[in-house]
Amino acid sequence: MADYKKREAPKTTVTRNQNELDTPTDNIYEALSILAKRADQIGEDIKIELNDKLEEFATHTESLEEIFENKEQIEVSRYYEALPKPTALAIEEWKEGQVYYRYPEEKKD
């Protein structure tokens, strides 16, 4: 899993130049499709990592009275909420040429 915490990606909305995004494919729709798939992969990686960290704090009791605030759990959650969005991370990888993509082979009859 890549270390998304160290990547320099904007945490807010940024206007992008369409010509920069579609340069590798010469088609904006293909570029956006590839970016969307990569953003889904990144989002899933982050989700799995967050769930693994939060599982350490889980208490396996069924009593509602035993629920309490856990400061470390809150800090972990806030840290992951502050990370750049998966789409921004995917765009940064795309601009740096770090996204691998290929076209499916045509079936020959």
Biopython code that builds the backbone (N, CA, C, O; Angstrom):
import numpy as np
from Bio.PDB.StructureBuilder import StructureBuilder

atoms = [
    (1, "MET", "N", (0.852, -1.174, 0.000)),
    (1, "MET", "CA", (0.000, 0.000, 0.000)),
    (1, "MET", "C", (0.900, 1.242, 0.000)),
    (1, "MET", "O", (1.865, 1.321, 0.761)),
    (2, "ALA", "N", (0.580, 2.178, -0.838)),
    (2, "ALA", "CA", (1.334, 3.425, -0.921)),
    (2, "ALA", "C", (1.085, 4.259, 0.325)),
    (2, "ALA", "O", (0.073, 4.102, 1.008)),
    (3, "ASP", "N", (2.020, 5.141, 0.602)),
    (3, "ASP", "CA", (1.862, 5.993, 1.772)),
    (3, "ASP", "C", (1.199, 7.297, 1.333)),
    (3, "ASP", "O", (1.869, 8.245, 0.927)),
    (4, "TYR", "N", (-0.116, 7.324, 1.423)),
    (4, "TYR", "CA", (-0.888, 8.465, 0.952)),
    (4, "TYR", "C", (-0.740, 9.668, 1.871)),
    (4, "TYR", "O", (-1.044, 10.795, 1.479)),
    (5, "LYS", "N", (-0.277, 9.434, 3.087)),
    (5, "LYS", "CA", (-0.153, 10.529, 4.053)),
    (5, "LYS", "C", (0.973, 11.484, 3.674)),
    (5, "LYS", "O", (0.958, 12.651, 4.067)),
    (6, "LYS", "N", (1.941, 10.997, 2.916)),
    (6, "LYS", "CA", (3.096, 11.821, 2.563)),
    (6, "LYS", "C", (2.949, 12.512, 1.212)),
    (6, "LYS", "O", (3.825, 13.282, 0.818)),
    (7, "ARG", "N", (1.874, 12.254, 0.506)),
    (7, "ARG", "CA", (1.675, 12.837, -0.818)),
    (7, "ARG", "C", (1.227, 14.289, -0.698)),
    (7, "ARG", "O", (0.497, 14.655, 0.223)),
    (8, "GLU", "N", (1.660, 15.077, -1.609)),
    (8, "GLU", "CA", (1.278, 16.484, -1.660)),
    (8, "GLU", "C", (0.096, 16.635, -2.610)),
    (8, "GLU", "O", (0.278, 16.810, -3.815)),
    (9, "ALA", "N", (-1.084, 16.568, -2.076)),
    (9, "ALA", "CA", (-2.293, 16.743, -2.871)),
    (9, "ALA", "C", (-3.148, 17.789, -2.167)),
    (9, "ALA", "O", (-3.171, 17.849, -0.938)),
    (10, "PRO", "N", (-3.844, 18.606, -2.936)),
    (10, "PRO", "CA", (-4.686, 19.634, -2.308)),
    (10, "PRO", "C", (-5.819, 19.014, -1.496)),
    (10, "PRO", "O", (-6.369, 17.977, -1.866)),
    (11, "LYS", "N", (-6.154, 19.658, -0.397)),
    (11, "LYS", "CA", (-7.231, 19.164, 0.458)),
    (11, "LYS", "C", (-8.547, 19.862, 0.166)),
    (11, "LYS", "O", (-9.575, 19.536, 0.759)),
    (12, "THR", "N", (-8.515, 20.819, -0.745)),
    (12, "THR", "CA", (-9.725, 21.531, -1.136)),
    (12, "THR", "C", (-9.904, 21.417, -2.651)),
    (12, "THR", "O", (-9.045, 20.872, -3.345)),
    (13, "THR", "N", (-10.995, 21.921, -3.144)),
    (13, "THR", "CA", (-11.297, 21.868, -4.567)),
    (13, "THR", "C", (-10.339, 22.760, -5.352)),
    (13, "THR", "O", (-10.072, 23.900, -4.971)),
    (14, "VAL", "N", (-9.832, 22.220, -6.447)),
    (14, "VAL", "CA", (-8.896, 22.947, -7.300)),
    (14, "VAL", "C", (-9.373, 22.845, -8.743)),
    (14, "VAL", "O", (-9.783, 21.772, -9.184)),
    (15, "THR", "N", (-9.325, 23.939, -9.474)),
    (15, "THR", "CA", (-9.666, 23.919, -10.898)),
    (15, "THR", "C", (-8.494, 23.320, -11.657)),
    (15, "THR", "O", (-7.346, 23.716, -11.461)),
    (16, "ARG", "N", (-8.791, 22.372, -12.519)),
    (16, "ARG", "CA", (-7.749, 21.669, -13.275)),
    (16, "ARG", "C", (-7.819, 22.045, -14.741)),
    (16, "ARG", "O", (-8.887, 22.370, -15.261)),
    (17, "ASN", "N", (-6.672, 22.000, -15.404)),
    (17, "ASN", "CA", (-6.595, 22.231, -16.836)),
    (17, "ASN", "C", (-6.901, 20.910, -17.541)),
    (17, "ASN", "O", (-6.167, 19.935, -17.380)),
    (18, "GLN", "N", (-7.961, 20.879, -18.307)),
    (18, "GLN", "CA", (-8.390, 19.666, -19.000)),
    (18, "GLN", "C", (-7.287, 19.133, -19.909)),
    (18, "GLN", "O", (-7.117, 17.919, -20.021)),
    (19, "ASN", "N", (-6.545, 20.007, -20.549)),
    (19, "ASN", "CA", (-5.506, 19.581, -21.482)),
    (19, "ASN", "C", (-4.369, 18.849, -20.773)),
    (19, "ASN", "O", (-3.725, 17.984, -21.367)),
    (20, "GLU", "N", (-4.118, 19.190, -19.507)),
    (20, "GLU", "CA", (-3.086, 18.479, -18.752)),
    (20, "GLU", "C", (-3.566, 17.090, -18.353)),
    (20, "GLU", "O", (-2.778, 16.144, -18.316)),
    (21, "LEU", "N", (-4.853, 16.966, -18.055)),
    (21, "LEU", "CA", (-5.378, 15.674, -17.609)),
    (21, "LEU", "C", (-5.473, 14.662, -18.739)),
    (21, "LEU", "O", (-5.216, 13.476, -18.531)),
    (22, "ASP", "N", (-5.839, 15.116, -19.937)),
    (22, "ASP", "CA", (-6.046, 14.141, -21.019)),
    (22, "ASP", "C", (-4.818, 13.928, -21.898)),
    (22, "ASP", "O", (-4.903, 13.209, -22.893)),
    (23, "THR", "N", (-3.699, 14.521, -21.567)),
    (23, "THR", "CA", (-2.496, 14.391, -22.386)),
    (23, "THR", "C", (-2.062, 12.938, -22.586)),
    (23, "THR", "O", (-1.778, 12.556, -23.721)),
    (24, "PRO", "N", (-1.997, 12.107, -21.539)),
    (24, "PRO", "CA", (-1.532, 10.725, -21.772)),
    (24, "PRO", "C", (-2.453, 9.894, -22.675)),
    (24, "PRO", "O", (-1.972, 9.009, -23.383)),
    (25, "THR", "N", (-3.739, 10.155, -22.666)),
    (25, "THR", "CA", (-4.674, 9.333, -23.446)),
    (25, "THR", "C", (-5.228, 10.050, -24.669)),
    (25, "THR", "O", (-5.783, 9.406, -25.558)),
    (26, "ASP", "N", (-5.090, 11.357, -24.729)),
    (26, "ASP", "CA", (-5.675, 12.195, -25.779)),
    (26, "ASP", "C", (-7.194, 12.101, -25.812)),
    (26, "ASP", "O", (-7.815, 12.406, -26.830)),
    (27, "ASN", "N", (-7.791, 11.683, -24.707)),
    (27, "ASN", "CA", (-9.238, 11.594, -24.609)),
    (27, "ASN", "C", (-9.626, 11.846, -23.156)),
    (27, "ASN", "O", (-9.257, 11.075, -22.270)),
    (28, "ILE", "N", (-10.363, 12.916, -22.912)),
    (28, "ILE", "CA", (-10.700, 13.299, -21.543)),
    (28, "ILE", "C", (-11.556, 12.237, -20.869)),
    (28, "ILE", "O", (-11.435, 12.027, -19.663)),
    (29, "TYR", "N", (-12.414, 11.568, -21.618)),
    (29, "TYR", "CA", (-13.298, 10.557, -21.031)),
    (29, "TYR", "C", (-12.516, 9.330, -20.573)),
    (29, "TYR", "O", (-12.798, 8.768, -19.515)),
    (30, "GLU", "N", (-11.536, 8.919, -21.369)),
    (30, "GLU", "CA", (-10.685, 7.802, -20.959)),
    (30, "GLU", "C", (-9.866, 8.185, -19.735)),
    (30, "GLU", "O", (-9.730, 7.394, -18.801)),
    (31, "ALA", "N", (-9.320, 9.399, -19.738)),
    (31, "ALA", "CA", (-8.516, 9.854, -18.600)),
    (31, "ALA", "C", (-9.355, 9.893, -17.326)),
    (31, "ALA", "O", (-8.903, 9.447, -16.271)),
    (32, "LEU", "N", (-10.569, 10.422, -17.419)),
    (32, "LEU", "CA", (-11.425, 10.488, -16.233)),
    (32, "LEU", "C", (-11.855, 9.101, -15.768)),
    (32, "LEU", "O", (-11.987, 8.866, -14.567)),
    (33, "SER", "N", (-12.069, 8.199, -16.686)),
    (33, "SER", "CA", (-12.418, 6.826, -16.315)),
    (33, "SER", "C", (-11.265, 6.161, -15.559)),
    (33, "SER", "O", (-11.483, 5.495, -14.547)),
    (34, "ILE", "N", (-10.056, 6.342, -16.047)),
    (34, "ILE", "CA", (-8.868, 5.787, -15.391)),
    (34, "ILE", "C", (-8.691, 6.424, -14.015)),
    (34, "ILE", "O", (-8.415, 5.728, -13.037)),
    (35, "LEU", "N", (-8.848, 7.743, -13.938)),
    (35, "LEU", "CA", (-8.717, 8.446, -12.656)),
    (35, "LEU", "C", (-9.770, 7.980, -11.659)),
    (35, "LEU", "O", (-9.473, 7.822, -10.475)),
    (36, "ALA", "N", (-10.991, 7.761, -12.122)),
    (36, "ALA", "CA", (-12.060, 7.308, -11.227)),
    (36, "ALA", "C", (-11.748, 5.925, -10.668)),
    (36, "ALA", "O", (-11.962, 5.670, -9.483)),
    (37, "LYS", "N", (-11.248, 5.040, -11.508)),
    (37, "LYS", "CA", (-10.897, 3.699, -11.042)),
    (37, "LYS", "C", (-9.747, 3.749, -10.046)),
    (37, "LYS", "O", (-9.753, 3.025, -9.051)),
    (38, "ARG", "N", (-8.762, 4.598, -10.310)),
    (38, "ARG", "CA", (-7.626, 4.719, -9.382)),
    (38, "ARG", "C", (-8.085, 5.337, -8.064)),
    (38, "ARG", "O", (-7.643, 4.910, -6.998)),
    (39, "ALA", "N", (-8.960, 6.328, -8.122)),
    (39, "ALA", "CA", (-9.479, 6.948, -6.896)),
    (39, "ALA", "C", (-10.257, 5.921, -6.071)),
    (39, "ALA", "O", (-10.177, 5.931, -4.843)),
    (40, "ASP", "N", (-11.003, 5.042, -6.728)),
    (40, "ASP", "CA", (-11.710, 3.971, -6.011)),
    (40, "ASP", "C", (-10.727, 3.047, -5.307)),
    (40, "ASP", "O", (-10.965, 2.639, -4.170)),
    (41, "GLN", "N", (-9.614, 2.712, -5.977)),
    (41, "GLN", "CA", (-8.600, 1.852, -5.370)),
    (41, "GLN", "C", (-7.976, 2.531, -4.149)),
    (41, "GLN", "O", (-7.805, 1.902, -3.105)),
    (42, "ILE", "N", (-7.641, 3.805, -4.283)),
    (42, "ILE", "CA", (-7.045, 4.548, -3.181)),
    (42, "ILE", "C", (-8.014, 4.643, -2.010)),
    (42, "ILE", "O", (-7.635, 4.426, -0.859)),
    (43, "GLY", "N", (-9.270, 4.969, -2.313)),
    (43, "GLY", "CA", (-10.289, 5.067, -1.266)),
    (43, "GLY", "C", (-10.458, 3.761, -0.520)),
    (43, "GLY", "O", (-10.601, 3.758, 0.703)),
    (44, "GLU", "N", (-10.444, 2.657, -1.236)),
    (44, "GLU", "CA", (-10.573, 1.342, -0.602)),
    (44, "GLU", "C", (-9.361, 1.038, 0.273)),
    (44, "GLU", "O", (-9.516, 0.506, 1.373)),
    (45, "ASP", "N", (-8.159, 1.368, -0.196)),
    (45, "ASP", "CA", (-6.946, 1.164, 0.604)),
    (45, "ASP", "C", (-7.011, 1.957, 1.910)),
    (45, "ASP", "O", (-6.701, 1.435, 2.980)),
    (46, "ILE", "N", (-7.414, 3.213, 1.809)),
    (46, "ILE", "CA", (-7.498, 4.061, 2.999)),
    (46, "ILE", "C", (-8.556, 3.529, 3.957)),
    (46, "ILE", "O", (-8.355, 3.514, 5.171)),
    (47, "LYS", "N", (-9.681, 3.093, 3.405)),
    (47, "LYS", "CA", (-10.764, 2.559, 4.237)),
    (47, "LYS", "C", (-10.310, 1.314, 4.998)),
    (47, "LYS", "O", (-10.594, 1.179, 6.188)),
    (48, "ILE", "N", (-9.614, 0.414, 4.325)),
    (48, "ILE", "CA", (-9.122, -0.799, 4.967)),
    (48, "ILE", "C", (-8.124, -0.447, 6.066)),
    (48, "ILE", "O", (-8.181, -1.004, 7.162)),
    (49, "GLU", "N", (-7.218, 0.472, 5.775)),
    (49, "GLU", "CA", (-6.222, 0.893, 6.769)),
    (49, "GLU", "C", (-6.894, 1.520, 7.984)),
    (49, "GLU", "O", (-6.524, 1.221, 9.119)),
    (50, "LEU", "N", (-7.875, 2.385, 7.759)),
    (50, "LEU", "CA", (-8.589, 3.026, 8.863)),
    (50, "LEU", "C", (-9.348, 1.994, 9.691)),
    (50, "LEU", "O", (-9.297, 2.027, 10.921)),
    (51, "ASN", "N", (-10.045, 1.091, 9.033)),
    (51, "ASN", "CA", (-10.791, 0.061, 9.770)),
    (51, "ASN", "C", (-9.869, -0.826, 10.594)),
    (51, "ASN", "O", (-10.224, -1.223, 11.704)),
    (52, "ASP", "N", (-8.677, -1.145, 10.062)),
    (52, "ASP", "CA", (-7.713, -1.938, 10.826)),
    (52, "ASP", "C", (-7.262, -1.194, 12.081)),
    (52, "ASP", "O", (-7.147, -1.787, 13.154)),
    (53, "LYS", "N", (-7.010, 0.104, 11.940)),
    (53, "LYS", "CA", (-6.583, 0.891, 13.104)),
    (53, "LYS", "C", (-7.706, 1.050, 14.115)),
    (53, "LYS", "O", (-7.463, 0.992, 15.320)),
    (54, "LEU", "N", (-8.931, 1.250, 13.645)),
    (54, "LEU", "CA", (-10.059, 1.409, 14.559)),
    (54, "LEU", "C", (-10.434, 0.090, 15.235)),
    (54, "LEU", "O", (-10.991, 0.092, 16.332)),
    (55, "GLU", "N", (-10.135, -1.018, 14.593)),
    (55, "GLU", "CA", (-10.425, -2.329, 15.180)),
    (55, "GLU", "C", (-9.632, -2.534, 16.478)),
    (55, "GLU", "O", (-10.076, -3.255, 17.371)),
    (56, "GLU", "N", (-8.468, -1.905, 16.578)),
    (56, "GLU", "CA", (-7.663, -2.007, 17.792)),
    (56, "GLU", "C", (-8.403, -1.431, 19.004)),
    (56, "GLU", "O", (-8.165, -1.846, 20.139)),
    (57, "PHE", "N", (-9.296, -0.477, 18.757)),
    (57, "PHE", "CA", (-10.010, 0.182, 19.842)),
    (57, "PHE", "C", (-11.368, -0.464, 20.122)),
    (57, "PHE", "O", (-12.042, -0.104, 21.087)),
    (58, "ALA", "N", (-11.761, -1.401, 19.294)),
    (58, "ALA", "CA", (-13.101, -1.971, 19.409)),
    (58, "ALA", "C", (-13.228, -2.795, 20.685)),
    (58, "ALA", "O", (-12.326, -3.544, 21.060)),
    (59, "THR", "N", (-14.366, -2.634, 21.336)),
    (59, "THR", "CA", (-14.701, -3.475, 22.474)),
    (59, "THR", "C", (-15.858, -4.343, 22.033)),
    (59, "THR", "O", (-16.832, -3.861, 21.456)),
    (60, "HIS", "N", (-15.742, -5.587, 22.303)),
    (60, "HIS", "CA", (-16.747, -6.532, 21.834)),
    (60, "HIS", "C", (-17.744, -6.844, 22.950)),
    (60, "HIS", "O", (-17.876, -7.986, 23.393)),
    (61, "THR", "N", (-18.433, -5.807, 23.386)),
    (61, "THR", "CA", (-19.470, -5.988, 24.390)),
    (61, "THR", "C", (-20.790, -5.544, 23.800)),
    (61, "THR", "O", (-20.825, -4.753, 22.858)),
    (62, "GLU", "N", (-21.841, -6.038, 24.339)),
    (62, "GLU", "CA", (-23.162, -5.731, 23.810)),
    (62, "GLU", "C", (-23.915, -4.725, 24.676)),
    (62, "GLU", "O", (-25.072, -4.415, 24.393)),
    (63, "SER", "N", (-23.291, -4.227, 25.699)),
    (63, "SER", "CA", (-23.954, -3.319, 26.614)),
    (63, "SER", "C", (-23.758, -1.871, 26.160)),
    (63, "SER", "O", (-22.632, -1.434, 25.920)),
    (64, "LEU", "N", (-24.842, -1.147, 26.047)),
    (64, "LEU", "CA", (-24.753, 0.254, 25.650)),
    (64, "LEU", "C", (-24.170, 1.116, 26.770)),
    (64, "LEU", "O", (-23.667, 2.210, 26.514)),
    (65, "GLU", "N", (-24.236, 0.641, 27.970)),
    (65, "GLU", "CA", (-23.730, 1.414, 29.101)),
    (65, "GLU", "C", (-22.212, 1.487, 29.116)),
    (65, "GLU", "O", (-21.639, 2.365, 29.759)),
    (66, "GLU", "N", (-21.557, 0.570, 28.412)),
    (66, "GLU", "CA", (-20.104, 0.521, 28.446)),
    (66, "GLU", "C", (-19.454, 1.328, 27.325)),
    (66, "GLU", "O", (-18.234, 1.296, 27.159)),
    (67, "ILE", "N", (-20.254, 2.039, 26.568)),
    (67, "ILE", "CA", (-19.703, 2.863, 25.489)),
    (67, "ILE", "C", (-19.103, 4.127, 26.096)),
    (67, "ILE", "O", (-19.747, 4.810, 26.892)),
    (68, "PHE", "N", (-17.878, 4.428, 25.719)),
    (68, "PHE", "CA", (-17.219, 5.621, 26.232)),
    (68, "PHE", "C", (-16.354, 6.216, 25.125)),
    (68, "PHE", "O", (-16.052, 5.553, 24.133)),
    (69, "GLU", "N", (-15.968, 7.451, 25.305)),
    (69, "GLU", "CA", (-15.126, 8.107, 24.314)),
    (69, "GLU", "C", (-13.689, 7.655, 24.481)),
    (69, "GLU", "O", (-13.167, 7.597, 25.594)),
    (70, "ASN", "N", (-13.070, 7.344, 23.386)),
    (70, "ASN", "CA", (-11.684, 6.944, 23.389)),
    (70, "ASN", "C", (-10.907, 8.022, 22.635)),
    (70, "ASN", "O", (-11.089, 8.200, 21.430)),
    (71, "LYS", "N", (-10.052, 8.729, 23.343)),
    (71, "LYS", "CA", (-9.324, 9.863, 22.746)),
    (71, "LYS", "C", (-8.451, 9.436, 21.569)),
    (71, "LYS", "O", (-8.402, 10.136, 20.558)),
    (72, "GLU", "N", (-7.763, 8.302, 21.682)),
    (72, "GLU", "CA", (-6.907, 7.853, 20.589)),
    (72, "GLU", "C", (-7.731, 7.529, 19.339)),
    (72, "GLU", "O", (-7.314, 7.819, 18.218)),
    (73, "GLN", "N", (-8.890, 6.931, 19.543)),
    (73, "GLN", "CA", (-9.756, 6.597, 18.419)),
    (73, "GLN", "C", (-10.232, 7.865, 17.719)),
    (73, "GLN", "O", (-10.295, 7.915, 16.491)),
    (74, "ILE", "N", (-10.564, 8.876, 18.494)),
    (74, "ILE", "CA", (-11.000, 10.142, 17.920)),
    (74, "ILE", "C", (-9.870, 10.793, 17.127)),
    (74, "ILE", "O", (-10.102, 11.338, 16.049)),
    (75, "GLU", "N", (-8.657, 10.738, 17.654)),
    (75, "GLU", "CA", (-7.507, 11.320, 16.952)),
    (75, "GLU", "C", (-7.232, 10.593, 15.639)),
    (75, "GLU", "O", (-6.943, 11.230, 14.627)),
    (76, "VAL", "N", (-7.319, 9.266, 15.650)),
    (76, "VAL", "CA", (-7.107, 8.490, 14.419)),
    (76, "VAL", "C", (-8.160, 8.874, 13.386)),
    (76, "VAL", "O", (-7.842, 9.086, 12.216)),
    (77, "SER", "N", (-9.401, 8.962, 13.820)),
    (77, "SER", "CA", (-10.487, 9.319, 12.890)),
    (77, "SER", "C", (-10.285, 10.714, 12.320)),
    (77, "SER", "O", (-10.478, 10.927, 11.123)),
    (78, "ARG", "N", (-9.904, 11.649, 13.148)),
    (78, "ARG", "CA", (-9.666, 13.026, 12.661)),
    (78, "ARG", "C", (-8.500, 13.080, 11.692)),
    (78, "ARG", "O", (-8.535, 13.821, 10.709)),
    (79, "TYR", "N", (-7.470, 12.297, 11.967)),
    (79, "TYR", "CA", (-6.310, 12.267, 11.087)),
    (79, "TYR", "C", (-6.720, 11.802, 9.687)),
    (79, "TYR", "O", (-6.333, 12.412, 8.691)),
    (80, "TYR", "N", (-7.497, 10.729, 9.615)),
    (80, "TYR", "CA", (-7.922, 10.203, 8.316)),
    (80, "TYR", "C", (-8.919, 11.132, 7.629)),
    (80, "TYR", "O", (-8.956, 11.196, 6.401)),
    (81, "GLU", "N", (-9.719, 11.843, 8.398)),
    (81, "GLU", "CA", (-10.638, 12.811, 7.800)),
    (81, "GLU", "C", (-9.886, 13.973, 7.175)),
    (81, "GLU", "O", (-10.368, 14.584, 6.221)),
    (82, "ALA", "N", (-8.702, 14.284, 7.707)),
    (82, "ALA", "CA", (-7.927, 15.416, 7.213)),
    (82, "ALA", "C", (-7.079, 15.069, 5.984)),
    (82, "ALA", "O", (-6.506, 15.964, 5.363)),
    (83, "LEU", "N", (-6.994, 13.793, 5.629)),
    (83, "LEU", "CA", (-6.224, 13.410, 4.446)),
    (83, "LEU", "C", (-6.880, 13.968, 3.185)),
    (83, "LEU", "O", (-8.092, 14.182, 3.161)),
    (84, "PRO", "N", (-6.092, 14.205, 2.142)),
    (84, "PRO", "CA", (-6.694, 14.621, 0.869)),
    (84, "PRO", "C", (-7.642, 13.538, 0.356)),
    (84, "PRO", "O", (-7.474, 12.357, 0.661)),
    (85, "LYS", "N", (-8.620, 13.947, -0.413)),
    (85, "LYS", "CA", (-9.596, 13.019, -0.966)),
    (85, "LYS", "C", (-8.916, 12.083, -1.969)),
    (85, "LYS", "O", (-7.935, 12.470, -2.603)),
    (86, "PRO", "N", (-9.425, 10.857, -2.118)),
    (86, "PRO", "CA", (-8.834, 9.901, -3.056)),
    (86, "PRO", "C", (-8.731, 10.432, -4.485)),
    (86, "PRO", "O", (-7.784, 10.105, -5.200)),
    (87, "THR", "N", (-9.696, 11.246, -4.904)),
    (87, "THR", "CA", (-9.646, 11.812, -6.248)),
    (87, "THR", "C", (-8.438, 12.727, -6.413)),
    (87, "THR", "O", (-7.756, 12.677, -7.437)),
    (88, "ALA", "N", (-8.171, 13.561, -5.415)),
    (88, "ALA", "CA", (-7.013, 14.462, -5.477)),
    (88, "ALA", "C", (-5.713, 13.664, -5.499)),
    (88, "ALA", "O", (-4.776, 14.018, -6.214)),
    (89, "LEU", "N", (-5.658, 12.592, -4.718)),
    (89, "LEU", "CA", (-4.462, 11.747, -4.716)),
    (89, "LEU", "C", (-4.275, 11.069, -6.070)),
    (89, "LEU", "O", (-3.153, 10.978, -6.569)),
    (90, "ALA", "N", (-5.362, 10.595, -6.665)),
    (90, "ALA", "CA", (-5.284, 9.946, -7.977)),
    (90, "ALA", "C", (-4.813, 10.933, -9.042)),
    (90, "ALA", "O", (-4.008, 10.575, -9.901)),
    (91, "ILE", "N", (-5.298, 12.153, -8.996)),
    (91, "ILE", "CA", (-4.887, 13.162, -9.983)),
    (91, "ILE", "C", (-3.403, 13.478, -9.842)),
    (91, "ILE", "O", (-2.705, 13.627, -10.846)),
    (92, "GLU", "N", (-2.916, 13.582, -8.614)),
    (92, "GLU", "CA", (-1.487, 13.847, -8.407)),
    (92, "GLU", "C", (-0.644, 12.696, -8.952)),
    (92, "GLU", "O", (0.378, 12.931, -9.597)),
    (93, "GLU", "N", (-1.060, 11.465, -8.701)),
    (93, "GLU", "CA", (-0.341, 10.313, -9.250)),
    (93, "GLU", "C", (-0.361, 10.345, -10.779)),
    (93, "GLU", "O", (0.644, 10.052, -11.428)),
    (94, "TRP", "N", (-1.505, 10.700, -11.338)),
    (94, "TRP", "CA", (-1.668, 10.768, -12.797)),
    (94, "TRP", "C", (-0.717, 11.809, -13.387)),
    (94, "TRP", "O", (-0.043, 11.552, -14.384)),
    (95, "LYS", "N", (-0.671, 12.978, -12.765)),
    (95, "LYS", "CA", (0.192, 14.046, -13.272)),
    (95, "LYS", "C", (1.669, 13.671, -13.182)),
    (95, "LYS", "O", (2.474, 14.128, -13.994)),
    (96, "GLU", "N", (2.032, 12.845, -12.204)),
    (96, "GLU", "CA", (3.419, 12.417, -12.031)),
    (96, "GLU", "C", (3.753, 11.175, -12.858)),
    (96, "GLU", "O", (4.887, 10.695, -12.834)),
    (97, "GLY", "N", (2.762, 10.655, -13.590)),
    (97, "GLY", "CA", (2.991, 9.488, -14.434)),
    (97, "GLY", "C", (3.107, 8.189, -13.658)),
    (97, "GLY", "O", (3.753, 7.252, -14.127)),
    (98, "GLN", "N", (2.499, 8.111, -12.489)),
    (98, "GLN", "CA", (2.612, 6.922, -11.643)),
    (98, "GLN", "C", (1.410, 5.984, -11.751)),
    (98, "GLN", "O", (1.342, 4.994, -11.022)),
    (99, "VAL", "N", (0.471, 6.273, -12.635)),
    (99, "VAL", "CA", (-0.706, 5.421, -12.789)),
    (99, "VAL", "C", (-0.503, 4.529, -14.004)),
    (99, "VAL", "O", (-0.288, 5.006, -15.118)),
    (100, "TYR", "N", (-0.574, 3.225, -13.764)),
    (100, "TYR", "CA", (-0.448, 2.255, -14.848)),
    (100, "TYR", "C", (-1.845, 1.923, -15.356)),
    (100, "TYR", "O", (-2.752, 1.652, -14.569)),
    (101, "TYR", "N", (-2.011, 1.945, -16.655)),
    (101, "TYR", "CA", (-3.279, 1.550, -17.257)),
    (101, "TYR", "C", (-2.989, 0.837, -18.561)),
    (101, "TYR", "O", (-1.948, 1.039, -19.185)),
    (102, "ARG", "N", (-3.917, 0.012, -18.952)),
    (102, "ARG", "CA", (-3.795, -0.706, -20.220)),
    (102, "ARG", "C", (-5.172, -0.909, -20.798)),
    (102, "ARG", "O", (-6.182, -0.833, -20.097)),
    (103, "TYR", "N", (-5.195, -1.166, -22.079)),
    (103, "TYR", "CA", (-6.466, -1.410, -22.759)),
    (103, "TYR", "C", (-6.651, -2.925, -22.879)),
    (103, "TYR", "O", (-5.690, -3.650, -23.138)),
    (104, "PRO", "N", (-7.874, -3.400, -22.692)),
    (104, "PRO", "CA", (-8.088, -4.848, -22.837)),
    (104, "PRO", "C", (-7.817, -5.294, -24.267)),
    (104, "PRO", "O", (-8.040, -4.556, -25.226)),
    (105, "GLU", "N", (-7.336, -6.503, -24.375)),
    (105, "GLU", "CA", (-7.028, -7.058, -25.694)),
    (105, "GLU", "C", (-8.325, -7.313, -26.458)),
    (105, "GLU", "O", (-9.338, -7.713, -25.884)),
    (106, "GLU", "N", (-8.266, -7.074, -27.752)),
    (106, "GLU", "CA", (-9.403, -7.382, -28.610)),
    (106, "GLU", "C", (-9.491, -8.902, -28.775)),
    (106, "GLU", "O", (-8.474, -9.567, -28.968)),
    (107, "LYS", "N", (-10.693, -9.440, -28.699)),
    (107, "LYS", "CA", (-10.871, -10.874, -28.909)),
    (107, "LYS", "C", (-10.778, -11.182, -30.402)),
    (107, "LYS", "O", (-11.415, -10.526, -31.227)),
    (108, "LYS", "N", (-9.984, -12.177, -30.728)),
    (108, "LYS", "CA", (-9.839, -12.583, -32.126)),
    (108, "LYS", "C", (-10.665, -13.837, -32.342)),
    (108, "LYS", "O", (-10.557, -14.805, -31.590)),
    (109, "ASP", "N", (-11.487, -13.809, -33.372)),
    (109, "ASP", "CA", (-12.363, -14.969, -33.648)),
    (109, "ASP", "C", (-11.616, -16.072, -34.325)),
    (109, "ASP", "O", (-12.195, -17.115, -34.628)),
]
sb = StructureBuilder()
sb.init_structure("model")
sb.init_model(0)
sb.init_chain("A")
sb.init_seg("    ")
for serial, (resi, resn, name, xyz) in enumerate(atoms, 1):
    if name == "N":
        sb.init_residue(resn, " ", resi, " ")
    sb.init_atom(name, np.array(xyz, "f"), 0.0, 1.0, " ", f" {name:<3s}", serial, name[0])
structure = sb.get_structure()
